[in-house]
Amino acid sequence: MSTTEQHFKAGESHGQGQATAEEWMQSTKDAANATKDKTADATQSATESAQHGKDKSASFIQQKGEQMKHMAQGAVDSVKSTLGVGDK
């Protein structure tokens, strides 16, 4: 094998190795981007779920507050009625 052929084969091998390395790099970048996108989607979903739970909790607390207010008013009215005060 001549020196020229050896140089050609060495250059060819180098080129193939470089192409393979570039393919691996691109594959790694694609996988990283896909993971980033999935993480962003999961974060958005968790944020929306947390907000929904927060809204639901606030509504529940408001309803319970209204119930307590009505119960307290009923107790006050009952005491007033028992004592004969309130209508005058």
Sequence and secondary structure as in RCSB ss.txt:
>XXXX:A:sequence
MSTTEQHFKAGESHGQGQATAEEWMQSTKDAANATKDKTADATQSATESAQHGKDKSASFIQQKGEQMKHMAQGA
VDSVKSTLGVGDK
>XXXX:A:secstr
  HHHHHHHHHHHHHHHHHHHHHHHHHHHHHHHHHHHHHHHHHHHHHHHHHHHHHHHHHHHHHHHHHHHHHHHHH
HHHHHHHHT S  
